[in-house]
Each structure stands twice: as C-alpha cells, then as structure tokens.
Amino acid sequence: AAYEYGLINGQSATRFAPDSSLTVAEAVKLAACLHSIYHTGSANFTASDPWYRTYVDYALQNGILTAERSDYTKPATRAVFASVLAAALPSEALTAINTIADGAIPDVSSSASYADAVYLLYRAGVLTGSDTAGRFRPSSTIKRSEAAAIVTRMADPSLRCTVTLET
C-alpha cells in the first residue's frame, strides 16, 4: 500500500530490503511525500544531488524540519522518525482514536523532545508500540518494513489501530 500511494520505493528496482534500517534521508522523503500528497494530491519531486536534497529542501520550506541536519545518511532512530513524520500532517489529519494518558508510554519521558510527536501518533492510531506495555524503543533504529506500515496508516486513516496500553 505504501508503494501504491507513491510513498516508498525499493532500494533498487528489484530489492525492497524490508529488514534494512531506514535512514534519516528516507524518513524525510516519506514525510515530504505525505505532506505533498495531503496538500496537493501528488508527490512530484525533481531529482537532485544528493538524491534526498529536494526532499530536505521541501521539508525545511514546509516546517517538517525546523533546521538542517548533518545525519541524513545515518539510520533513523524511532524518535527521529516519529518527530519527522508527525510534522508531515496537520493535527486535523491525526485525530485521536485512542486515549493514551501522558506518561503512559513506559519508555517515553514526557520531557523528551520527541514525546509530543510520539503521543500524537499513538493517539491517532499510527503507532501501536512494540509490546503490550506500549514500549516505543525511541533509541532503536526503524526497519523499512515498519516504516512502510506506519506511513500507510498515516496516509489511510481507515488502517489506523486502536491501542490500549497495559499498565
């Protein structure tokens, strides 16, 4: 579905690499495509060098990124991924379907810079946690397959999940 929406491609014409870590650049590309599709109905970006520059420029111009980064080619942590993705859509596109109290996600401190983004995405049913307690694993990298599932839930609200965190 993420491919059909025009959000994600393979690492080559014949290889998706679902278990590979998503890079920061790929996260920015996904966010830029989501934003563009939401606001214009398409994600038409021109080629650039490096390949991700056009997406970074778009993300900076549209408030998805607030500053230039130096780590585009490094694997994205889940915290970075959530922060970038949450900024891709307006709040009315991420309405809450879950009641997740502040502090309910066991490994997301409310003082963390990414906490608002993570809670927004949990409440919207985009993120579901990695276990029954709802752990987010903010410092872990995110696989391309996991990112594809998440961006698909962002693009199609009917695919969002209800979540109840066990305390």
Salt bridges, closest charged atoms under 4 A:
ASP19 OD1 - LYS143 NZ 3.74
GLU26 OE2 - ARG144 NH1 2.96
ASP57 OD1 - ARG53 NH2 2.96
GLU68 OE1 - ARG53 NH2 2.87
ASP71 OD2 - ARG69 NH2 2.83
ASP102 OD1 - ARG123 NH2 2.59
ASP131 OD2 - ARG135 NH1 2.89
GLU146 OE2 - ARG78 NH2 2.94
